[in-house]
Amino acid sequence: MDLSNKVVVIMGASSGIGAATSRLLAKDNAKLVIAARRLNRLEEIQKDFPGKIDAYKADVTKFEDVKNVIDKTVEKYGRIDVLYNNAGIMPTAPLIEGRRDEWQNMLQINIMGVLNGIAAALPYMAKVKSGHIITTDSVAGHVVGPDSAVYSGTKFAVRAIMDGLRQEQAENNIKTTIISPGSTGTELFNSINDSDQKKFAKDFFENVNGLQPGQIASAVEFAIGTKDNMSVSEVIVRPTRQTL
Ligand SMILES: NC(=O)c1ccc[n+]([C@@H]2O[C@H](COP(=O)([O-])OP(=O)(O)OC[C@H]3O[C@@H](n4cnc5c(N)ncnc54)[C@H](OP(=O)(O)O)[C@@H]3O)[C@@H](O)[C@H]2O)c1
């Protein structure tokens, strides 16, 4: 796909779905800006596409970091066409374990990270009545299962926020896309500290013949490549064998 006319920022680009999307959009010649906390991992992607990608260290829970990435993008290109809020963690565990620090981190990264992206990018997009905000949600934003109540709660919240954004900004021509992956082989399982849960997630991935991150990236690419009058509001991409 030729995306050479698109200025795209990806938050949470250092591994998994974000990294795969970065590589795919770089091949599509998008004007790409990628961010995450692990700058070394961003630089590995950057060096495979010399001169094509800007990379910034940024923590999505810190508004000043997110704003810096967006502002630098607008300074360089004069606009931002697409913001992809992809950062997320999934430390699932039963509520009875009371892992309040993990809950707090999930709320901050999975929800506030998305809101920080919206707060930083939307004013630029609204001003020119053009833009596209994409967020990685989850099948867990559609169905709740035991032991993933808080993670699901963050992803349900993201879906509500993104649909509110869609309704508020339709008059400004701003597209929104919610991408909800099923089980995908990434480093997300490393964010699980409960050993039973980590085993459950890995076994589940094996049992359903889980997706590769590039398969989610292709859904993101499709949403970005649509004509201005067509908005892909929501996509659920499951492994074929995943029933949930
Ligand atoms: N894999 C799945 O089965 C699956 C299914 C449904 C939804 N998802 C969602 O997909 C998204 C991407 O996850 P993934 O599966 O690709 O896992 P991953 O490989 O662990 O990637 C997570 C990304 O989020 C970034 N991130 C985490 N905390 C951050 C922070 N505070 N600031 C900036 N970036 C941060 C990580 O970068 P740094 O650590 O370098 O900051 C990394 O780039 C998440 O929102 C996840 O909830 C995944």
Ligand as a Chemical Component Dictionary entry (heavy atoms), coordinates in Angstrom:
data_LIG
# 
_chem_comp.id                   LIG 
_chem_comp.type                 NON-POLYMER 
_chem_comp.pdbx_formal_charge   0 
_chem_comp.three_letter_code    LIG 
# 
loop_
_chem_comp_atom.comp_id 
_chem_comp_atom.atom_id 
_chem_comp_atom.alt_atom_id 
_chem_comp_atom.type_symbol 
_chem_comp_atom.charge 
_chem_comp_atom.model_Cartn_x 
_chem_comp_atom.model_Cartn_y 
_chem_comp_atom.model_Cartn_z 
_chem_comp_atom.pdbx_ordinal 
LIG N1  N1  N 0  -1.138 -9.908  22.350 1  
LIG C1  C1  C 0  -2.447 -10.090 22.499 2  
LIG O1  O1  O 0  -2.942 -11.239 22.573 3  
LIG C2  C2  C 0  -3.370 -8.910  22.565 4  
LIG C3  C3  C 0  -4.743 -9.152  22.474 5  
LIG C4  C4  C 0  -5.604 -8.076  22.570 6  
LIG C5  C5  C 0  -5.107 -6.798  22.734 7  
LIG N2  N2  N 1  -3.762 -6.592  22.837 8  
LIG C6  C6  C 0  -3.303 -5.205  23.020 9  
LIG O2  O2  O 0  -2.342 -4.918  22.034 10 
LIG C7  C7  C 0  -1.540 -3.823  22.478 11 
LIG C8  C8  C 0  -0.088 -4.110  22.146 12 
LIG O3  O3  O 0  0.358  -5.200  22.943 13 
LIG P1  P1  P 0  1.228  -6.412  22.365 14 
LIG O4  O4  O 0  0.381  -7.601  22.442 15 
LIG O5  O5  O -1 1.878  -6.041  21.098 16 
LIG O6  O6  O 0  2.300  -6.561  23.568 17 
LIG P2  P2  P 0  3.812  -6.084  23.747 18 
LIG O7  O7  O 0  4.700  -6.775  22.764 19 
LIG O8  O8  O 0  4.104  -6.259  25.202 20 
LIG O9  O9  O 0  3.766  -4.550  23.373 21 
LIG C9  C9  C 0  3.303  -3.586  24.259 22 
LIG C10 C10 C 0  3.775  -2.230  23.794 23 
LIG O10 O10 O 0  3.250  -1.251  24.715 24 
LIG C11 C11 C 0  4.316  -0.435  25.126 25 
LIG N3  N3  N 0  4.098  0.134   26.448 26 
LIG C12 C12 C 0  3.731  -0.502  27.588 27 
LIG N4  N4  N 0  3.697  0.395   28.607 28 
LIG C13 C13 C 0  4.043  1.599   28.074 29 
LIG C14 C14 C 0  4.205  2.904   28.609 30 
LIG N5  N5  N 0  3.988  3.172   29.905 31 
LIG N6  N6  N 0  4.570  3.909   27.775 32 
LIG C15 C15 C 0  4.802  3.656   26.470 33 
LIG N7  N7  N 0  4.658  2.460   25.905 34 
LIG C16 C16 C 0  4.305  1.436   26.708 35 
LIG C17 C17 C 0  5.544  -1.327  25.111 36 
LIG O11 O11 O 0  6.702  -0.529  24.996 37 
LIG P3  P3  P 0  7.774  -0.253  26.169 38 
LIG O12 O12 O 0  7.684  -1.380  27.157 39 
LIG O13 O13 O 0  9.076  -0.186  25.436 40 
LIG O14 O14 O 0  7.381  1.079   26.729 41 
LIG C18 C18 C 0  5.287  -2.118  23.832 42 
LIG O15 O15 O 0  5.741  -1.385  22.727 43 
LIG C19 C19 C 0  -1.863 -3.628  23.955 44 
LIG O16 O16 O 0  -2.717 -2.516  24.106 45 
LIG C20 C20 C 0  -2.590 -4.913  24.320 46 
LIG O17 O17 O 0  -3.483 -4.728  25.403 47 
LIG C21 C21 C 0  -2.896 -7.619  22.730 48 
# 
loop_
_chem_comp_bond.comp_id 
_chem_comp_bond.atom_id_1 
_chem_comp_bond.atom_id_2 
_chem_comp_bond.value_order 
_chem_comp_bond.pdbx_ordinal 
LIG N1  C1  SING 1  
LIG C1  O1  DOUB 2  
LIG C1  C2  SING 3  
LIG C2  C3  SING 4  
LIG C2  C21 DOUB 5  
LIG C3  C4  DOUB 6  
LIG C4  C5  SING 7  
LIG C5  N2  DOUB 8  
LIG N2  C6  SING 9  
LIG N2  C21 SING 10 
LIG C6  O2  SING 11 
LIG C6  C20 SING 12 
LIG O2  C7  SING 13 
LIG C7  C8  SING 14 
LIG C7  C19 SING 15 
LIG C8  O3  SING 16 
LIG O3  P1  SING 17 
LIG P1  O4  DOUB 18 
LIG P1  O5  SING 19 
LIG P1  O6  SING 20 
LIG O6  P2  SING 21 
LIG P2  O7  DOUB 22 
LIG P2  O8  SING 23 
LIG P2  O9  SING 24 
LIG O9  C9  SING 25 
LIG C9  C10 SING 26 
LIG C10 O10 SING 27 
LIG C10 C18 SING 28 
LIG O10 C11 SING 29 
LIG C11 N3  SING 30 
LIG C11 C17 SING 31 
LIG N3  C12 SING 32 
LIG N3  C16 SING 33 
LIG C12 N4  DOUB 34 
LIG N4  C13 SING 35 
LIG C13 C14 SING 36 
LIG C13 C16 DOUB 37 
LIG C14 N5  SING 38 
LIG C14 N6  DOUB 39 
LIG N6  C15 SING 40 
LIG C15 N7  DOUB 41 
LIG N7  C16 SING 42 
LIG C17 O11 SING 43 
LIG C17 C18 SING 44 
LIG O11 P3  SING 45 
LIG P3  O12 DOUB 46 
LIG P3  O13 SING 47 
LIG P3  O14 SING 48 
LIG C18 O15 SING 49 
LIG C19 O16 SING 50 
LIG C19 C20 SING 51 
LIG C20 O17 SING 52 
# 
